[in-house]
Amino acid sequence: MLIRSLKPGALALFLTGPALLLLLLGGCQGWTMDYGRPAAQFEARDAIALAPDYLRKKVTVRGRVSAVDTSDPERCVLKLDHGVTAHFGTFKRAAESYKVGEIVPLDGIVKAVDPSGITLDPAFGRDPQAPFTPVRP
């Protein structure tokens, strides 16, 4: 009954509003990080070769932690071997949970790629028990 009582313009908004909302949410990085599946998974040693194909997409990278920098609590950074930099933002405790030398899988959006490495921003840890099937160059 509610739909019949709406004027044509209001009816169009009533019907297309939810679709537009889903479209907008689907384009958000936060939504992609929380719920989106990785477009690819690869080892840190292969990241520079593979990451350009996944710019602005969520990926999983597995590698050895080479540094943890939480000196700026607004910009916590985890570095993996082979030039992978993962920005954890304000998640200081999450970044500090990793130890240098540990091999870890990280999820993140590929923000930048250059010959010296890649940047995942935002990035966050991944369940080490989750499936990991890396692609190879």
N, C-alpha and C positions, 0 to 999 in steps of 0.2 A: 504494500500500500504506500509506503514511504517513497519508493521510486516513482510511482505514478503521479504523486503530488509535486514532484520537482519540475521546475521549468527546464526547457531544453539545455540552456547553458549550464545550469547547476547539475543537471543529469550527466553531462559530458565530464564535468569536473569530478563528480562523484565516482564515475566509472574509471577515469584515467588517473586520478590522484594516487591510488595504491600502486599502480604500475610505475608511475614516475618516481614514487618513493623507493621502490625496489631498485630501480635503475640507478638512482643516486647513491643508495647504500652500496650497491655492487661496485661502484667506482671508487669507494673510499679505501685508503691504505689500511686503516685500522680494521675494517671489516675483513679485508683480504688476509691480513696477518692472523686474525683470530679464527676465521672459518674457511678461508680459501685453501685449496690444496696446492702444494708446490708445483710449478710448471715443469721443474726439473730438479734433479738431485745430482750433485757431483762432488768429487774430492777437491780439497783446497788446491792441490797441485795442478788440477785441470781448470781451475776457476777462470784464469785470465783468457784461456782459449775459448771457453764455453759461454761465459757470462754475457758477452755482447749480444748474443741472440735472445737474452732474457731481460734486457733493460726494462725497468719498471714492472717486473713480474716477481712473484714470490718464488724463491728457490730454497733448497736445503744444501748447505755446504758442510762437509765434514773435514776437520783438520786438527792439527796440534796447536794448542794455545801457546802463543809466544809472549804475550803481554796482556795485562789487565790494568787499565787506567781509570780510576774513579776519583782522581784528584779534583775534578770539577763535577760536583754531584748533579749538575744539570746536563752533563754531556759525558756519560760513562761509555767507555770504548773497550772492546775486546779485540785483540789482534790474533789472527791465526798465521801459521807459516804460509809462505808462498803469496804474501801480499793481500790477504783478506782482512779487511777492517769491518767490524760489526759495531754499529752505533746502538747502544742500549738506552739512550736518552737518560731519563731520570731514574731508571731501575738499577740503582746502585747495588742493592743486595743481590739481585739476579746476576749482575756482572761479577761481583765478588765471590759468587759461589763456584766460579771456575778457577782452576789452579794452572799455573804455567806448566807445560809439559803434558797436560791431559788432552786426550783426543775426544773431541766433542762434535755433535751435529748442531748446526744453527739454522734457523729459518730466518729469512729476511727478504726485503724487497731490494732488487739490484738497483741502486741509485746511481752509481758511476762505475765506469770501467776505463782503465788506462793501461799502458804497457807495464806499469809497476805493480798493479793490483786492482782489486775491486772493492767497492764499498756497499755494504748492506745497511740500509737505513729506512725504516726501523728494523731492528733484529731482535731475536729472542731465542732462548734455548728450546730445544726440541727433545721430546722423550727419547732417550737412547734406545729404548725397546721398540720404537716405531719402525716400520719397514723403511729400509734405505736401499734403493737400487740405483746406483749412480750411472749416469751416461758417461761415455768416454769420448775424447776428441778424435 
